[in-house]
């Protein structure tokens, strides 16, 4: 039912120390149904960086400090 659809923009701040800023590997648009379960994965994202990786690239995703204790949204590290 399109009358019950909501959209929420998510702002992403990219911090980078060299020439090229990291970019998302692909465009993302996430959807969450009202009957979603707690702990359900909503979106998996990945990034790329055009700079020459000396030891491989490492990306860190985090919430703003004021959002860290928000029970409605978390970021989980995906090993590997």
N, C-alpha and C positions, 0 to 999 in steps of 0.2 A: 504494500500500500504506500504509494509515493507521498501521501499526505503525512505520513509518520516518519519521514526520512529527515535526519539532521546531519549537518556537516560541521566539522570542527577543524579549523586550521591548526597545524602543529608547526611551531617555529623551531628551526634547527640552527644553532650557532656553530660555525666551523672555525676551529683554532688550528693554525698551521704555522710551522717554523721555517718553511723553505719556499721555493718558487711556486709550485703548483698546489692549490688547495685540493684536498680530497673531494671526490664526487661520489654520489650514489652510483652503484653499478648499473642500476636501471631505475626507471620511474616507478613510484609506489603509490598506490591508492588502497587503503585498508577499509574493510567493511566489518562491522560487528553487529550481530543480530541481538535483539533484546533478550533472547533466551541463552546468551553466552554464559558459559560456566566460569566461576572464579579460577584463575590460573590458566585460562585458555590462551594459547598463543594467538595474537591478533595479526602480527606482521613480523617477518624476518627481513632484515635489511643488511646490505653489505656495501662496502665502499671500495673505491680504487683511487690510486694516487699516481699521477704521471711522473713523479720524481723517481730517480733511480734508487731502488731499495738496496741499501748496503747490506742489511741483515734481514730483509723482508719487511713488509709494511706491518705496522701494528696500529689498530684503531681502537679508541676508547669511546664508548657511548655512555653518557650519564645524564641524569635528571638535574635540573637546577636545584640548589640546596633547599629552597623552600618547598620543593615538590618531592623530596626524598621520602618523606613519611606519608605521602598520599596513598591510601589503600586502594585507589581505583586504577593506578597505573604504575607499572614497574618495568625495569629493563633488566634482562637476564643475559649474562655472558654466555656465548655459545663457544665452548672449547673446540679447537680444531678448525 
